[in-house]
Amino acid sequence: MAWRYLLQRYDGSGWGQLLHTDLPLTDVSVLSNLTATDELTATVSANIASMKDVDGRPLFEPWGSAIWAEDSSGHIRGGGMLVSDPHTGPSKQVRCIGLSGYPYGMPYTDSWFDVEIDPLDVFRQIWTHLQSKPGGNMELEIDPLLTGLK
């Protein structure tokens, strides 16, 4: 199966332009995890890792770029937000975490109290709060599904 790798800008107020539509990556590993965030790791050549966009920003910017793995049928099969900087170190490794890993380690700084609430409403409240912070809008929409539990 042929894959291609897309590099996309994230500017904190939503997803931006595609920076590269056929990123030349090697040693790619796309992990889909059941109980943890998805992950993409790969090696990128030094000349690609050092490239900049038309505004002079590095193409590979931790928390400012994402890499998506697309299969030959056009479906995104993995990827996420870039969390490692390929400019450091000789191997030019990149590591991306799935969007579910975004809130890891972030404190919930809002005040909210409710009883007899569906657990998925709590989940939606947390994501709404995180995305309302300056630079935190990932344009995620959480399905209105309910568990039926309280």
N, C-alpha and C positions, 0 to 999 in steps of 0.2 A: 504494500500500500504506500503510495507516495504522499508525503506530508509537505506542507509549507508552513512557514512561521511568519506571523504578522507582528510588527512592532508598532505600538500605538502610544500616543502621548496621553497622559492624565495630568490635568492642571489643577485639581482640587475643586473645581466647580463642575466637573463632568468629564466625559471622555472626549478627547480631541482627535486630531487627524491621524491617519495611518502614516507612520514615518517610513515604513518599509513593508512591502507586500510579499517578499520572498527572501527573508532573512537567512543568510547562509550560516547555519548552526551545525555543529558536530557533537557527537557523544550526547545526544539528546535523550533525556529520560522524562517521561510524562507519567506522573503517579496520580491515580484517582483513589482517594482514601475514603473509607466508610466513616471512620470516627475521628478524622483529622482533616485539616485543610489540604486541598490538592496542591501539587508541586510540580514545577518544571525546572529542570537543571540542564545546562548545556555549556558548550565551549564556543566562544566566538573569537574570530581572528583579531589580532591587535589592530589592524588597519580599520576594521569595521567598528571595533570597540571605541576607537578614538574619534569617530566621526561626529559631526555636529549638524544640527538642523539649520534651516535658513535664518533663524533668529540667533544662532550662535550657541544654543543650548546643546549639551551632549545628548546624543540619541539615547544612550543608556543612562538613565537618571533614576536612582533608587527612589521609589514612591512617586515618580513622575513619568514612568514608562511601564508598559505592560507588553508581554509577549504571549501570543495566542497560537496554539497548535491546531492547524486545520487539516482534516483528512481530505482524501481525493474527492469525496462527495460534497465538500464545502461545509462540513459540520465542524464546529469548534469542539475539540476533544479534550482540551486542557489548557493550562497556562494561568496567567494572572499577573499580579503586580510585581515588578522587579524590586527585590529587596537587597541584592548585593551589587556592588559596584565593580564592573569588569576592568576598570582602570587601575585597580590595585592588584598587585600580584602578577606573576608571570603567566599563569595559566589562563587568564581571561575567562573565568567561569562566571556564568550568570545563574541566578536562582530567583525563581518567581514563586509566589504563593497565591493560591486561589483566593477569591474575594472573601470567602468566609473567614480567612485568617486576618483580615483587616482590623477587626476590633481587638485582637489579642493584646493584652496588657493595657488597654485604655480604660481609665476609670470612668464609672458612670457618675457624672457630676450634676445630674438633675435631681429634683425632688419629685417623687411620684409615689402615690399610695393607692392601692385598690384591693378589694377583696372579691372573691367569687369571680375571678377572671380566668379566661382561657389562657393556657401557657403560650399559645402562639400570639396572643395580643401583647404579652410581655415581650416576646421576641421582636415584634413589630415596633413596639415603643422604644426599645434599645436601639434598633437600627435607625429609626426616625431621629432619635437624639444624636447619634453619632454623625449622621449625614447633615444635620443642621449646623454643625460646628464649621467655622471658617476653614475652607480648604478640605472639607470632609465629604463633599457630595460625590458619591460614586454612582449616582443615578440608578441605585438598586430599588426595585419595586418588589415588595414582599406580597405574595399571594394572600388573598383574604381568607384562605382556608382556616377552619377552626377544628380543634380536636374533639370538642364536645365535653371536655373535662373541665373541672373547676378546681 
